[in-house]
Amino acid sequence: EARRLRAAEMFAKGATQADVARELAVSRPTALEWHRKWSEGGKKALAAGRAGRPPLLDASDMAKVVKALRAGPRSNGFPTEMCGLPPKFRTHCLCGLELTLSEL
């Protein structure tokens, strides 16, 4: 959020999108999007919002994944409780997510 707010200050002082991209080490498309938001709603429009990619699963779906992982392989249709992969990679293989044991 700090970089977005800095971008708003730079735009207000007349900086170009290229200036912002270079100064704040962001891509030009990011600077373009920030400029669009700033143009439409000012600094406030850049202060709010979530940074990064949106989650693939909502809280309900994530709870189901965690429950299945805690139940173990056999409870989920696998022939044994054994898995030759480290837990991080095992969860990635089973559900397409990369979770660590601390998240379970």
N, C-alpha and C positions, 0 to 999 in steps of 0.2 A: 504494500500500500504506500510505503514511503516513496518509492520511485514514481508511482502514479501521481502523487501529490506534488512531487518535484517537477514532473512533466507539466502539470497544470500551471505552476509558477512560471516555468519557462515559456509556455504558450502565451501566458498573459503578458510577458515581456517581449513578445514578438519572435520567439524562436520558431524555426521551421520544424517540420516533422523529422527531417533528416538530422537536424541539430540534436533533437531530443533522442533519437535512436542512437546516435553516436555517443553523446554525453552520458546516457544512462545505460548503455550497453544492452539495448533491446533491439529486436528486429524492426525493420521498417513497417511491416504490417501491424505490429503491436503499436508503434508510434502513431500510425494512421488511425487505428481504432481508438486510441486514447484521445487523439485530436478531435475525432468525430464526437466522442462522448463529451469532451470538454466544451466543444462548440455548442452542443445541445443543452448542456446543463451546468457548465462551469466546473469549478473545483469540486463541488459537492458530488457531481456525477462520477468523478474519478475516485472519490473517497470510499464510496460504498461498493459492495460487490465482492464476490469470491474470486480469488486469483487461481489460475490453473484450470486443468481439465475437470469437468464435472464428474462426480462419482458414477461408476457403472451400475452400482446396486444401491437401492434405497436401504434404509435401516432395517426394514422387515426382511428383505432378501438377504442382507448380511447376517442377520440373526439366524436364518435358516442354514447358511453356509457354515457358520461357527458351530451350530448344533450338530450338523453332519460330521464336521471334522472332529469334534470332541467325541462323537460316538465311535469313531474308528472305522478302518477299512471294512472289516467283516460286516458291521452293521449296515454298510452301504453297498453290499453285494459283492465284495471282493472275497476270494477264497481263504485268505489268511489275514492275520493282523500285521504281517511283515511287509515292510516297504524298504527297498534298497536305496531310496533317495533321501537326502537331507530334508527335514520338515518344510523348509521354505520352498524347495523345489517340488516337493510332493503336493503341497497345497496348490501351487501354481499349475501343476499337471492335472489335478483332479477337478478344479473348478475355474481355471482360467484366470485366477487371481494370484498375486504374490503376497502372501501373508507370512508373518513370522510368528513363532510361538508366543511371543509377548502380546500379540494381538488376539490370541485365543484365550 
